[in-house]
Amino acid sequence: MSSQINDSFHEFASRGCSDLLRDLTACLGVNFQIWNTNGKVIFETGKSASVTTDITNPNKEQIWAPLQVNGEQVGCLVAHSAKPVLCSLVTSLAGQISSLYSMEQDLDRLTEQLAQSYDEINLLYSFNRTVKPDVTFTEAANELLTESADFLEERWLSLFVPEMECHLGCPGISLEEDDPVVAVANSNAIFNSIFEDLLPVAKEAGSLAPVRHTGTVDGDNGQIFYIVIPIRIREIVSGFVGMFSSNPDNPYETGEVRLLECLSEEVTKAATTRELYHELQEMLFNTVKGLVAAIDAKDEYTRGHSERVYRYSMLIGERLGIEGDELQDLSWSALLHDVGKIAIARSILNKPGRLTDEEFDTIKTHPVKGCKVLEPITQLEHVLPNIRHHHERFDGRGYPDGIEGEAIPFIARIIAVADTFDAISSSRAYRSAQTLDYAISELRKGAGTQFDPKISSVMLDLLAEGEIARVADDDDAKAA
Ligand SMILES: [Fe+2]
């Protein structure tokens, strides 16, 4: 019998049936004792002279009846009397006490299960708030891990998804700093090597991969027990969540395994949501690219202009260290910067000769008209200033608002450089394409007046390195 049952039976014997046995002692004048399986008296209604401590060899002055739960003996009921008439009473009493104890055990289990279910519901509720498409996978995974760790005590949680570059760890509440698991977790190498060893095997096994792995590893200050559950992204094992503990008596409980399973499911959901979100974004972006190309085609000399400006702008942006949401804003802004040309007459856009002042004023309305076209799309609301200001000059002599320097949105200043370079280096209705040297000299000349000097300098670096030529060559190949 485990020490846990022993403790709970001891506690029950001195509380759960004490009143009943004391009443019987008062009525019958017979003392009762409850013994545990080690022959120790754990409850008695009065001292008796003739007591044996040998459970297998009862005294003739005593009546014995075993106390059993689910077929397992947990102790004995002893009545200090030799009256045979009491035999059936003691046997029946032992049966009642056994049933009471068994019911109490069931109730405890049920209460524990209910508490776990409550924890699970709470956790799932917080998970639902966590999984959103507009956060990175690592941010979502980190939040899921932290939420889960709040439901664990002396445990360490780890998450490993190499294809997302995501290796995270989180202590459960009340995990002491000197717990052996903390030292191992802080070095991270042992946990990662468990995951790294399991991953190829699990990938190879595919749908036959085990739903969980358990084992032990040696830490500096003792053995560490682990349970690891795979994360499947689109049916492929792509990583794991693991729970680590240094407690040999209780390395993990059923409720904790369930929680780990929930965590694995939610991480999978976060990864899948993210993938679908990106696919959708890409599809939308490609559709818009097609539409923009159709608008560019309205002006026969600017075919492919928007896509080239988008690609040059991305090269500049990446070189300037832009990433994440800002880089995405740059891509949309650059691709859509000239969308307002849809509202300019084809006869003006394609006019071979010099434009009149009036015609030029009409052309100059395209940044504002572009914003008008895009205004109904609320998701693009924050990129509108970049489109409105892509013809501003760094010295304030641009249009439509004549703002200057850093008052011009950073992304608009990038587009201004990419846009001007493409305008110079490709043919226009009123002139042929200029040479690369001429375009470079114009970029140098415009630094600090037309362009933000930091940005035109990056563009000159990219030109010198041949990066821009590669985009242009690629574009020519497509056109051919
Ligand atoms: Fe423009």
Residues whose N, C-alpha, C, O or C-beta is under 5 A from the ligand:
A	BS01	LIG	H337 D338
